[in-house]
Amino acid sequence: MSTTPSVGFSFSQALSAQAAKSLTPVSEAPPKVEPVAQTSPEALLAADSWQRGEVQLRCVEKWNETHNVVSFRFQGLTPVKFNFKPGQFITFKLDINGEKVYRSYTISSSPSRPFSLVVTVKRITNGVVSNYLADTLNVGDEVTVTGPDGVFNLVDIVADKYLFLSAGCGVTPMHSMSRWLCDTTTDSDIAFVHSAKTVNDVMFADSMASMASRSQKFNLNYMLKSDDNSQMLSDKHAETGFGIGRLNLESLIKLVPDYQQRTVFVCGPESYMADVKLLLQAADFDMSQFNQESFGDSSALGLKAALESNPSTEQFMLSIGDKDIQLTGDQTLLDGIESEKLPIIAACRSGVCGACKCQVVSGTTQSTSTMNLTADEIAAGFVLACSTKLTSDVQLKM
């Protein structure tokens, strides 16, 4: 999916509208919404760039990507040009039933189209935030977000030839990256293999086909559980490649013969990413060229399991300003911070988003995740509160 300027005709907007129409059942009438006042072209062109921090947004467009995936397009309440690294995410600050809730979502649009920001959300069974956004956030509504954040992006990871491997909603950062490359470096060498259950579960189908059709170096492929209705995708782009079932080495070689010469970006469910990693390791792929957006790597998960199987009852003191909080070695820094109702954003609560970053001034800790922390930050004592436990008395700076 792509972002579009807020004024004038936009081919990508027309594609998105066509995708939404084709993926919405005929029996469902499109929701009737009131028009939103448009920001003037002069104000947009004169807007400052959003570098990083908190910003208030207004939803200016909402549509269905698939039967259970919704996209939202936002503009700043004060005109802003969205400047971020393709692949990064933002964190929503929401009030749901009187509770402050934070949740991070990848930006599915590209900074090459800076006058709006698109976020794509998949409904999850019993998902508090995903269902809240899908059901209640409408055109004209306002939200507060922070960011952008994330080291899984095209700026911090440099490559000459790209291999994007995704499954499910893991396609969102890959779509942002693809759009950026196609908009800014027209001869980028991109191989893309996306896995989905069915044709009806494929996100951004029209947008991806459009990019692949315009670039001879964009190799677009899908792995589906069955080939039922796959013609719908090949009709959009005649050279689309297909495989059936789960991605394996045989299908990868068939679809992307030169995969060994590419830098790999992987995003999707944890089981999918683990399988892809094992597949490439077994094929003697250069794993220094392997990058994934993850909810915790295998070593971190192993450490977490070890800590949970051997809970510590030893008591330590967590000091934050004039607050002294007693914790066991089995409690996280986030447990202590929230027990005192101190302000902190904990969007993912699993060591991924980096929103709960804080600095250990003195003392020792053990962390199960350092994702989205740079080497310099780690050396300076920064940790993720949701994934860090005390091994001594600690003084913390937030």
N, C-alpha and C positions, 0 to 999 in steps of 0.2 A: 504494500500500500504506500502511497506517496502523499506528501503534502502539496498544497497548491497555494498560490497567491490568493488574497482575499478578493481581488477585483478582476474583472475581465474574464475572457474565456480561458479555460485551462484544459488541455487535453488529458492530463493525468486525473483531474477531477472528474471528467467525463468517464474515464475508464473505471474509477472507483464507483461512480454511480451505477455504471453498467454492471459491475461485479456484484454490487449489493442487490440490484434488481434480479440478476440471474440466479442468485443463491437464496432468494426469499421465496417461500412457497407462494403460488399464485393466489391461494385463498386468503393470504394475509394482506390486508390493505396497509399501505405505508402510514405511519403515525402522522397526525396532523400537528404541525408545530407553528408557532408564531414566528414571523421573521425577526432576525436579530439585526440591530442597527450596525451598519458596516463602518469600519474605520476608514477614513479617507486615504487615498493613495499618497497624498502629501505627508500625512502623519506617519504612515508606515515607512516611507522612504527616509524620513528624518529620524526614525526611532533609533535609540541606542541599542547596542548588542547586549544580550543577556549572557553574562560570563558564568556566574555561579552564584547561587544563593536562593532566597525565597522570592517567589513571584506569584501574583494573583492572576488567574486565568479565567476566561469565559469560554464555555463550550459554544462553538459556532456551527458545528455539524456533528451528526451522529448517524451511523449506519451499521447494518449487519454485514460482516465479512462472510460468516457461515451461519449455520443454524444455532451455534452456541458461542459465537465470537462477535464482539461489538467493538467498533472503532469510534474514537472521539477526536475531533479536531478542535484545538484551542487557539485562542489569541490572547495576548495580554490585555488586562483592563486598561493599562497604560501601554500604548504601542511599543512593541519590543521586537527586535530581530533575534531569533533563537540561535545561539551559538553553542554548539556542543560537539563532542566527538562521536561519529557514527558508531552505534553499538551501546552507547551509554543509557542510563535509566534516570528517571525522576522519582521522587517520593511524595505521595499524596498525604496531606494532613487533613484528616476527616473527622467529623463528629457523627457517630452512628449510635443512635439511641442514648445520647448523653455521654457516650464514652469517646475519648480521644483515641483514634486509631490511625496508624501509619502503615502505608504499604507502598512498595516500590514496583514500578512497571517500566519495561524497556520502551524507549522512544522508537516507534516504528517508521517515523518519517526521517528526512535527511536535512542537515543544516545547509545543504545546497539550495533548499527552498525555505528560507528562514522566516517567513512572515506568519507561519503557523506551526503548531506542534501537534503531532498525532500520537495517540496512545491506543493500543489494541489490547482488549481484555477478554479472556476466555472465562466463561462461567465454570465454576467448580462446585460440585455437590457440597452443600453446607458451607460454601465459601462466603464468609461474612462480607468481605470487601468487594470481591468480584461481582457477586449478585447485587450488592447495594448499588454499585456503579451502573451495572447493566439495566437495573430496574428503575432507578430514581434519578440518575444524572441525565439531564436533558438539555437541549439547545437553549441557551440563555442563562443556564445555571453557572455559578462561579465556584471555583475551587482554589485552594492554596497548595502549591507544591514547592519542594526544594530540590536542589541539584544543579546541574547534572553530575552524576557520579558513575564510576565503573571503569576498570582498566581493560575490560574486554571490548576493545575498539580498534579502529583502523589507524589511529594516531600513535597510540602506545605500542601497537604491534605492527611492525613494518614487514611488508611482503612484496614480492614481484609478481607471483602467480598465486591465485587464491583458490582454495577449495572450501566451500561452505557446506557443512553437513548439519542438517537440522531435522527435528521431528516436532510435530504439534506446534505449540506457541513458541518454540525455540526458533521459529522462522523470523520473529520480529526483529531482533538485532541484525540478522542477515539481510533482511529487506532494506533496513536503513543503510547498511554498508553497501549493498548493491546499488541502491539509488544514488548514493554519494559518488561511487566510482563511475557509474554511467553518466552522471551529470558533470563530473569534473575531470575525469581522465578517460576519454572515450575509447581508448585502446586497451583498457584493463583486461587482463586475462582471468576470467572468472569461470570456475566450474561449480555448479550448484546441484546438490542432491538433497531433496526434501522428502521426508517420510511422513505418510499420512494414512489413516485407516481407509478412507474412501475418497473419491473425487470430490464429494460434497464437503469434506473436511479440509480441503486445500485452501489455505489463506493466500490472499494477494495474487490469485491466479492470473487475472488480467494484467496487473501491473508487472508481474514477473515475465509474462509472455511478451509484453510490449518491450521491455528492456532487452530480452534475448533476441527479439526480431530485429532490433535496430543495431545490434552489435554481433559481428561474426565471432567475437572472442568470448561470448557469453554462452556457455554450455549448460542448458537447463534440463534437469532430470528429476523424475519422481519415483519413489518406491511406494507402492500401494499394496494393501493386503490382497486385492484382486484387481483384475483389469477391467471390471465392469465400468462402463461409461468413460473409460480413459480417452475415448475419442473426443470428449468435451475439452480436454486439455490440449490434445494435438491439433484440434481445430483452431485454437488460439495461437499456437506456434508449431508449425509443421515439423520442426526438427527436435521437438521435445523427446527426450529419452525416457524409457520406462523400465522398471524392474518390479518383480512381484515378490511380496513377503518382506522379511526383515533384511536390512542391509547386511551383506556379507562380502568377503573378499572377492568372490567371483563376480558379483554384481558391480562392485566398485571398479574393478579392472575393466569390465565391459563398458561402464558408463564414463569413467574417467581414466583412460589408460595411463596417463602421465601423472597420476596422483602422487607418486613418490617425489616429484619435482615441485610440489606445491606446499604452501603454508596452509595448514588446516585450522579452520575455525569450527567449533562444535557447540551446539546448544540444543537442549531438549530435556525430556525427563531423565532423571538420574540413571535409570537402568539403561536407557538408550546411550547416554554418554559413556557409561562404563563399558558397554559392549563395543562401541566404536574404538575406545582407547585400547581395549584388549585386541581387537582386530588389527589395528595398526601396529601395535607392539609385536604381534605374532608375525606380521609381514616385514619386520625389520625397518619400519619407517623411522626416520630421524625425529624422535619425539621432542627435540628442541624446537621443531616447527609445528608442534601440536598445542593448540590453545582452546580452552573451553570455558563457557559461562556455566558455573556450577553452583549447586547448593551444598558445596563441601566436597573436597577431594577425598580419595580413598584413604590416605594416611590420616587425615583429620577425622574421618568417620571411624577409623580404627581406634584412634586415641580417645574419641568421645565414648565409644563402646567400652573401652577399658576403664575409663573413669567411672562410667555408670555402673559397671559390674563390681567395682571396688569403691563404694562411696566412702568419703572421708568424713569423720565426725570431729576432726580437729578444729578448734576455734581460732579465727583470725580477726583482726580489726581493720576495717576499711575506713579510711579517713578522707573526707571530701569537704574542704573548707573547714567550717566549725562543726561538721557532723562526724560522729564516730559510730560506725555501724558494725555490729558483730555478725560475722558470717562463718558458716562451716566451709571446709574445703570442698564441699560438694555443691555449694551455691555459686552462682555467677555474679560478676560485678553488676550486671543488670538487675538481678534479684535485689541486691542491696540498694541500688540507686532508686528503683521503683518503690521499695518499701518505705522510703522517706519522701516519696512523691517529688523527687528532684526532676527537673526538666531534662528529658532525653528522648531522642527519636529512635525507636526500635522497630523498623519497618518489616524486616524479614524474620528477625529473631532466630536466624540460622547461620549467621556468619557470612552472608552473601553481599548485602547491599552496602555495608560500610557506614550506615547512618549513625550507628552507636559508637563511633570512634571516640576514644578518650585516651589520656596520657597517664601512664604510671610514673610518678615522680620518684618514688622510692619503694622498695620491697620487690618481691618476686611473685610471678604468676605463671599459669600454664594455659595456653590457648589451643582450641581445636580448629580455629580458622584464622587466617591472616589475609583473607581475600579482600581486594581493593585497598590494601595497605602497601605503600611503596617500601623499598628497602631502607630508604632514609627515615621514613616514619617509624618503621619497626626498630631501627637503631636508636631512635629518639624516645622509645618507650611507648609508642602508641599501640593500643590493643582494641579489639572489638568487645564491648562490654557483654554482649549476649553469648560470647563464646570463650570467655576467660574466667578462670577460677583462681582463688588465692592459694599460694603456697607459703605465705608469710604475712605479717602485717603490711598493709599497703597504703601509701598516700596517693590519691588520685586527683588529677586535674581534668576538669570538663570544659 
